[in-house]
């Protein structure tokens, strides 16, 4: 079974024991949008030129999320910056998340449970079915960082999302190992030749996610204090 980039992101972000994610909803939302846009880049549907996101293919996709995003970009009256689209699409990330999770449930990757808070407020929780798949992805990313093993385009993108969304603890828990991983990951994303091959797109995506993510967290903190 082939697991998509966005699905891999959701798997490593998932708490392996509990029905929740290991990162907060803001980080998760921006990570989902980043993963989807990178999928579209790899499929040659979009490109990023001079900080602008450009639509290269107007073809419909069997994927409802890809089709919706393509249509949204197409309707724009002018080319807009990547940061604009990351920020705008983040508002739909929760919807997209559940579309992906429902697909992943059909693939027997996760299990979705319907629950009720106080007996009448409905909500959903998602649980891993096959923890080994998540563990294998996390192990592969850890080895890519520590030993530069399997540094292919998809893993480089996932590592970029790990860095942008502060997800380092999803692939390592030991404090000393975590310090090494953070340091080596920065070097890989900045200097590794294979990262440079797709690096401009990854770097711009990472910068866009990090920028709007920082602004959103700052805004949320200010609102909580006031």
C-alpha positions in Angstrom: 0.0 0.0 0.0 1.3 3.4 -1.0 1.1 6.0 1.7 0.8 9.6 0.6 3.0 12.4 1.9 0.1 14.1 3.8 -0.9 10.7 5.3 2.7 10.2 6.5 2.7 13.6 8.1 -0.6 12.8 9.9 0.8 9.4 11.1 4.0 10.8 12.6 2.0 13.6 14.2 -0.4 11.2 15.8 0.0 10.1 19.4 0.7 6.4 19.2 -1.2 5.6 22.4 -4.0 8.2 22.6 -6.6 9.5 20.3 -5.0 12.9 19.7 -2.0 14.5 18.1 1.4 15.2 19.5 1.4 18.8 18.3 -1.1 21.6 18.8 -3.9 22.3 16.3 -2.1 25.4 14.8 1.0 23.4 14.0 -1.0 20.5 12.7 -3.1 22.7 10.4 -0.2 24.5 8.8 1.7 21.2 8.5 -1.3 19.6 6.6 -1.5 22.6 4.2 2.3 22.4 3.7 2.2 18.7 2.9 -0.7 19.1 0.5 1.0 21.9 -1.4 4.2 19.9 -1.6 2.2 17.0 -3.0 0.8 19.3 -5.6 4.4 20.6 -6.4 5.6 17.0 -6.9 2.7 16.3 -9.2 3.6 19.4 -11.2 0.3 21.1 -10.4 1.8 24.2 -8.8 5.2 25.9 -8.8 6.7 28.6 -6.6 8.5 31.4 -8.4 9.7 34.6 -6.8 7.8 33.8 -3.7 4.6 33.5 -5.7 2.5 30.3 -5.9 1.6 29.6 -9.6 -0.9 27.1 -10.9 0.7 25.0 -13.6 -2.1 22.5 -14.2 -5.9 23.1 -14.4 -6.8 19.4 -14.7 -9.3 18.0 -12.3 -8.1 15.5 -9.7 -9.8 12.5 -8.3 -8.7 13.8 -4.9 -11.4 16.2 -3.6 -8.9 18.2 -1.5 -6.5 18.8 -4.5 -9.5 19.7 -6.7 -10.8 22.2 -4.2 -7.4 23.9 -3.7 -6.8 24.0 -7.5 -10.2 25.6 -8.0 -9.5 28.2 -5.3 -6.1 29.2 -6.7 -7.6 29.3 -10.2 -10.3 31.8 -9.1 -7.7 34.3 -7.7 -7.6 37.5 -9.7 -3.8 37.6 -9.6 -0.7 35.5 -8.6 -0.3 35.7 -4.8 2.5 34.9 -2.5 2.9 31.5 -1.0 2.5 32.9 2.5 -0.9 34.2 1.5 -2.1 30.8 0.3 -0.7 29.0 3.3 -2.5 31.4 5.6 -5.7 31.3 3.7 -5.9 27.5 3.2 -5.1 26.9 6.9 -8.7 27.9 7.6 -9.8 24.8 5.8 -7.1 22.5 7.3 -9.5 20.9 9.8 -11.9 19.9 7.1 -9.0 18.5 5.0 -7.7 16.7 8.0 -10.9 14.7 8.4 -11.1 14.0 4.7 -7.6 12.4 4.9 -8.3 10.6 8.1 -11.5 9.1 6.7 -9.6 7.9 3.7 -6.9 6.5 6.0 -9.5 4.7 8.0 -10.6 2.9 4.8 -7.0 1.9 4.3 -6.8 0.5 7.9 -4.2 3.0 9.0 -6.4 4.6 11.7 -9.7 4.2 13.5 -12.1 7.0 14.0 -14.4 6.9 17.0 -17.5 9.1 17.5 -17.7 10.4 21.1 -19.9 12.8 23.1 -18.8 15.4 25.6 -21.2 15.9 28.5 -23.5 13.4 26.8 -24.6 15.7 23.9 -21.7 17.5 22.2 -20.4 15.2 19.5 -16.8 15.0 18.5 -14.4 12.5 16.9 -11.1 11.0 18.0 -8.6 9.2 15.8 -6.5 6.2 16.9 -3.7 4.4 15.2 -4.4 0.9 14.1 -1.0 -0.2 12.9 1.7 1.5 15.1 4.5 -0.2 13.3 3.8 1.8 10.1 4.2 5.1 12.2 7.2 3.7 14.0 8.8 2.8 10.6 8.3 6.3 9.2 9.7 7.9 12.4 12.7 5.5 12.3 13.3 6.3 8.7 13.3 10.1 9.4 15.6 9.6 12.4 18.1 7.6 10.3 17.9 10.2 7.5 18.9 12.9 10.0 21.6 10.9 12.0 23.1 8.9 9.2 21.9 10.7 6.0 20.2 7.4 5.0 17.3 7.5 2.4 17.5 11.3 1.9 15.0 11.2 -1.0 12.7 14.1 -1.9 9.8 12.9 0.1 11.8 12.4 3.3 13.4 15.8 2.8 10.0 17.4 2.6 8.8 15.5 5.7 11.9 16.7 7.5 11.2 20.3 6.4 7.7 20.0 7.9 9.2 18.5 11.1 11.4 21.6 11.4 8.7 24.1 10.4 6.1 22.7 12.8 8.5 22.0 15.7 7.7 18.2 15.5 11.2 17.0 16.6 9.7 15.1 19.6 7.6 13.0 17.2 10.8 11.2 16.0 12.9 11.3 19.2 12.2 11.6 22.9 15.6 11.3 24.6 16.8 14.8 25.5 20.4 14.4 24.3 19.4 12.7 21.1 16.8 15.4 20.5 19.6 18.1 20.7 21.7 16.2 18.2 18.7 15.7 15.8 17.7 19.4 15.9 21.3 20.5 15.1 21.8 18.0 12.3 18.4 18.6 10.8 19.2 22.3 10.4 22.4 21.4 8.6 20.7 18.9 6.3 18.0 21.3 5.2 20.5 24.1 4.6 23.5 22.3 3.1 22.8 18.8 2.0 23.0 18.6 -1.9 19.9 16.5 -2.3 18.0 19.0 -0.1 19.2 21.8 -2.3 17.9 20.0 -5.4 14.3 20.6 -4.2 15.5 23.0 -1.5 14.1 26.3 -2.9 10.5 25.0 -2.8 11.0 23.3 0.6 12.8 26.4 2.0 10.1 28.8 0.8 7.3 26.4 2.1 9.1 26.1 5.4 9.5 29.9 5.7 5.9 30.5 4.8 4.7 27.9 7.3 7.0 29.1 10.1 6.1 32.8 9.5 2.4 32.4 9.6 2.6 29.8 12.4 4.7 32.2 14.5 2.2 35.0 13.9 -0.8 32.8 14.7 0.8 31.6 18.0 1.7 35.2 18.9 -1.9 36.3 18.2 -3.4 33.5 20.2 -1.1 34.2 23.1 -1.9 37.9 23.1 -5.7 37.2 22.9 -5.3 34.8 25.9 -3.5 37.4 28.0 -5.8 40.3 27.2 
